Amino acid sequence: MWKRLLKLDRLHGVQNYKPIEVILNRGRGVYLYDIHDKQYYDFLSAYSSVNQGHCHPTLVEEMRKQCGKLTLCSRAFYNENLCVFFEYMNKTFGYDKSLPMNTGVEAVETAIKLARLWGYKIRNIEEDKAEIIVARNNFWGRSIAACSSSTDPNCYTNFGPFVPGFSFVEFGDLFDLEAVLKSTPNAVAFVVEPIQGEAGIIIPHTDYLKNAKKLCEKYNCLLICDEVQTGLGRTGTKLASHTIKPDLVVLGKALSGGMMPVSCILGDNEIMDLMEPGTHGSTYGGNPLGTAIVPKAVDIIINDGLMYNAQRQGKEFRNEMRNFVADGILKDVRGVGLLNAIELHSEEEANELVEKMKHNGLLTKVTRGGTIRMCPPLTITDYQMMESVDIIKKSLLS
């Protein structure tokens, strides 16, 4: 069966991914199971999409109920769930309005459209001259605009010509950000991940976002936080940017608990009200099924103590792993909440460790260079964390 399934993938599927060689067929909570019924701890969490754990029974039941009622009507009509979703997002996150889309890349593209619209309508920037500032080593998808704003050759090579209007700064460097803001008078937004996930869980200094917002205000530029991976409890708070209130926040992934693609942009009226009928849309964006699931998914994170659990379990994980840094086996351990990484001395060592952990019952993936992402669902218990740590230790020492 294994060989047959693998052959089907390689024969009929576009090979735009290089998966770990395990074929999965079910998941529950923090566990994944392969076609031979072997159990694994999931330390990838679908890139922070399943913060609530795989197939959370509340979300499965909500999907089941809504699937038999109404799944799609498009935005050509109002739908009950969407109206309730708008109220819920306002009360939960404190922004005047939200704009639902489907995927994270769609949502960031939408935020950029909103920023450009604001630049032209409010700041009276000359037509087609608006600039977006992004951090080097950012990652928000692989659309043409995302490729255009990337510094990763794997993302942009052979995909030009590129979308104009992007300027680059060093992540975490406020002096560089101010220099670029000063030299780019048509900059309408700085789009930034509070923690760079795909780059290897790169964490800026504590006051970076606060001071970045001050600089954006000084130069009349919007701050857009891409919280597709860092948001919704992953770093131990509802949003990683919760202390500063960015002008726009982009959410996705865990917004539906991994049940289906749902994303959205949060913002206040002075920006969001600029969007008029016909200027933006999505057939599936704001569909009745997705908007029924979102409040349930976010409530699980808030009401079940998953943010506190992320703080506590993340601290325990890092404490356990730091012993291996002291011993020279690991180069670094870093993270916030349950967004963590261990870094080895080479990419080859990291890939070997991933294979050993798979053999011992834990799944994750190298993110960049020698860095391995360590991000289990936020539902992980004390016992499960310690068992996972034992697997990692065994793999490191074998």
Summary of the structure (lengths in Angstrom):
residues: 398
radius of gyration: 21.2
end to end distance: 30.0
largest distance: 62.5
contacts: 1335
relative contact order: 0.16
helix: 41%
strand: 18%
